[in-house]
Structures are given as C-alpha cells and as structure tokens.
Amino acid sequence: AKRAVDRGLVELGQQSDILEELRGREKAALAQHEQMQGAVEPLMVLLREAEAEVTRLGERETQVETLIESLEQQLQRVQGKMAGAEQDLLPLREREAHTKSVHQQSQAELDEARSGLRQLEQDVEDFREHRRTVEDKEGRLLEEEVRLREQRYNLEER
C-alpha cells in the first residue's frame, strides 16, 4: 500500500508539475489575450466607425436615389409640358406664316398700286402739259382771231 501511496504521491507530484505548467501557460495565454485585446480594441473602434460610415453612406445613397427619381419625374413633366408647348406653337407658326404671306401679298399689291399711281400721276402731268400746250395754242388762236376781227371790223368801216 505504501508503494501505491508512493506511486500516488509521485503521480500527484507529476500532476502538480503539469498543473503548474498549465497555470503558467494560462497566465501566458491571459497576458497574450490582454495584449491582443489591447491591439484589437482600436481596430474595433475603427470597425464601429466604418460601420457607422457605411450606414451613413447607405442613407445618403438612398437620399440620392430618391432625389434622382424625383428629378426624373420632374424631367418627364417638363418634357411633357415642352411637347404640349410645341403643339401649341404649331398653330401660332402657321398663323405667323399666313400673316407673313398676306403681308407679302399686300406689299406686292401696294407696290403695284404705287406703280399704277405713279403712272397715273405721269399721265395727269402729261395731260396737263398737253392741256397747257393746247391752251397756249388756243390763246394764240384767240388772239389771232381777235386781231383778224379787228382787221375785218376796221376794213368794214372804211
């Protein structure tokens, strides 16, 4: 039994040595764990900041997408209004073209009328000139007739 006790003591001593070695390893592991924890903590802070930034960027992206959709809708409304305005312009352009055509036609008729008026004025001036010539001739003829009558009257009196 003494041998069994001695063997048990030897085993207990070996077990104590193993336990002591394990406790040393545990302390070393704890020290290493604390060292790693110290190194990981700033990384965790950076990770949390990065996650917050990702969340903020995701929210900003959502806002931008909403803004883009809104702008696309506004663009479609504006394009619709422009198309309507273009349609509204067609009658105005047609009316403007018609007005221009009428104006050109009126201008041509006015030019023709002015030309006719100038011709009439020239004809009137020619007629007046002819009339002056005729009146001058008539005046000379009347003077001649008066002179001839006076001569006849003077001849008859003698």
Secondary structure per residue as TSV (DSSP state, phi and psi in degrees):
chain	resnum	aa	ss	phi	psi
A	1	A	-	360.0	-30.8
A	2	K	H	-65.5	-37.5
A	3	R	H	-65.3	-39.0
A	4	A	H	-67.7	-37.2
A	5	V	H	-68.8	-43.5
A	6	D	H	-62.0	-42.7
A	7	R	H	-63.0	-41.7
A	8	G	H	-63.1	-38.6
A	9	L	H	-68.3	-40.6
A	10	V	H	-64.2	-44.5
A	11	E	H	-64.9	-39.1
A	12	L	H	-64.3	-40.1
A	13	G	H	-63.3	-41.7
A	14	Q	H	-66.3	-40.7
A	15	Q	H	-65.5	-38.7
A	16	S	H	-63.9	-41.7
A	17	D	H	-63.6	-41.9
A	18	I	H	-64.9	-42.7
A	19	L	H	-62.5	-42.6
A	20	E	H	-62.7	-42.5
A	21	E	H	-64.8	-41.0
A	22	L	H	-65.9	-37.8
A	23	R	H	-65.7	-38.9
A	24	G	H	-63.2	-43.9
A	25	R	H	-63.7	-39.3
A	26	E	H	-63.1	-44.4
A	27	K	H	-61.4	-44.2
A	28	A	H	-62.8	-41.8
A	29	A	H	-65.7	-40.8
A	30	L	H	-64.1	-42.3
A	31	A	H	-63.1	-43.6
A	32	Q	H	-65.9	-38.3
A	33	H	H	-62.9	-43.9
A	34	E	H	-64.8	-41.3
A	35	Q	H	-61.6	-45.3
A	36	M	H	-64.0	-40.0
A	37	Q	H	-60.7	-41.9
A	38	G	H	-62.8	-37.6
A	39	A	H	-75.5	-32.5
A	40	V	H	-79.1	-30.2
A	41	E	H	-56.6	-49.1
A	42	P	H	-61.8	-34.3
A	43	L	H	-67.2	-37.0
A	44	M	H	-64.9	-40.7
A	45	V	H	-61.5	-46.0
A	46	L	H	-62.2	-39.2
A	47	L	H	-63.2	-44.5
A	48	R	H	-63.1	-41.5
A	49	E	H	-63.3	-41.4
A	50	A	H	-64.5	-41.3
A	51	E	H	-64.0	-40.3
A	52	A	H	-63.7	-41.3
A	53	E	H	-65.1	-40.8
A	54	V	H	-62.2	-42.6
A	55	T	H	-62.7	-45.5
A	56	R	H	-62.2	-43.1
A	57	L	H	-65.4	-36.9
A	58	G	H	-63.1	-42.2
A	59	E	H	-64.4	-41.7
A	60	R	H	-64.2	-39.1
A	61	E	H	-62.8	-41.4
A	62	T	H	-62.2	-42.4
A	63	Q	H	-62.6	-43.3
A	64	V	H	-64.9	-41.7
A	65	E	H	-63.2	-40.7
A	66	T	H	-63.2	-43.0
A	67	L	H	-62.5	-41.8
A	68	I	H	-62.3	-44.4
A	69	E	H	-61.4	-43.0
A	70	S	H	-62.0	-44.2
A	71	L	H	-65.7	-37.2
A	72	E	H	-64.2	-40.7
A	73	Q	H	-64.7	-43.1
A	74	Q	H	-63.2	-39.9
A	75	L	H	-62.0	-42.7
A	76	Q	H	-63.1	-41.2
A	77	R	H	-63.2	-43.0
A	78	V	H	-65.2	-41.5
A	79	Q	H	-63.6	-38.2
A	80	G	H	-63.3	-43.6
A	81	K	H	-64.3	-39.3
A	82	M	H	-64.5	-40.9
A	83	A	H	-62.9	-42.0
A	84	G	H	-63.5	-40.5
A	85	A	H	-65.2	-39.2
A	86	E	H	-61.4	-42.6
A	87	Q	H	-63.2	-39.1
A	88	D	H	-67.8	-28.4
A	89	L	H	-74.5	-26.7
A	90	L	H	-56.9	-50.5
A	91	P	H	-62.2	-36.6
A	92	L	H	-64.6	-41.7
A	93	R	H	-65.7	-40.4
A	94	E	H	-63.5	-43.1
A	95	R	H	-63.6	-40.9
A	96	E	H	-63.9	-42.5
A	97	A	H	-64.0	-41.2
A	98	H	H	-64.4	-44.3
A	99	T	H	-61.4	-41.9
A	100	K	H	-63.1	-42.4
A	101	S	H	-62.7	-44.9
A	102	V	H	-63.1	-41.1
A	103	H	H	-61.7	-45.5
A	104	Q	H	-63.5	-40.9
A	105	Q	H	-64.9	-43.4
A	106	S	H	-63.1	-41.6
A	107	Q	H	-61.8	-42.7
A	108	A	H	-63.4	-43.5
A	109	E	H	-65.9	-38.8
A	110	L	H	-64.9	-42.8
A	111	D	H	-61.4	-40.8
A	112	E	H	-65.2	-42.2
A	113	A	H	-65.3	-40.9
A	114	R	H	-62.3	-41.5
A	115	S	H	-62.1	-43.8
A	116	G	H	-63.4	-39.6
A	117	L	H	-64.1	-42.2
A	118	R	H	-62.4	-38.0
A	119	Q	H	-66.0	-42.3
A	120	L	H	-64.0	-42.4
A	121	E	H	-60.5	-40.3
A	122	Q	H	-65.8	-42.2
A	123	D	H	-62.3	-42.2
A	124	V	H	-63.1	-44.4
A	125	E	H	-62.6	-41.8
A	126	D	H	-62.6	-41.9
A	127	F	H	-63.9	-43.1
A	128	R	H	-62.6	-43.1
A	129	E	H	-60.8	-44.8
A	130	H	H	-62.2	-41.8
A	131	R	H	-64.6	-40.9
A	132	R	H	-61.3	-42.8
A	133	T	H	-61.7	-45.2
A	134	V	H	-64.0	-44.3
A	135	E	H	-64.8	-37.5
A	136	D	H	-62.0	-44.4
A	137	K	H	-64.1	-44.2
A	138	E	H	-61.2	-40.9
A	139	G	H	-61.5	-44.1
A	140	R	H	-65.2	-40.2
A	141	L	H	-64.6	-41.9
A	142	L	H	-63.9	-41.3
A	143	E	H	-62.3	-41.7
A	144	E	H	-64.1	-42.4
A	145	E	H	-63.8	-43.1
A	146	V	H	-61.9	-44.8
A	147	R	H	-62.3	-42.4
A	148	L	H	-65.2	-38.8
A	149	R	H	-66.4	-39.2
A	150	E	H	-64.3	-40.0
A	151	Q	H	-64.7	-43.0
A	152	R	H	-62.9	-44.6
A	153	Y	H	-62.5	-41.9
A	154	N	H	-67.5	-35.6
A	155	L	H	-69.4	-38.3
A	156	E	H	-69.3	-32.9
A	157	E	H	-73.5	-24.3
A	158	R	-	-85.3	360.0
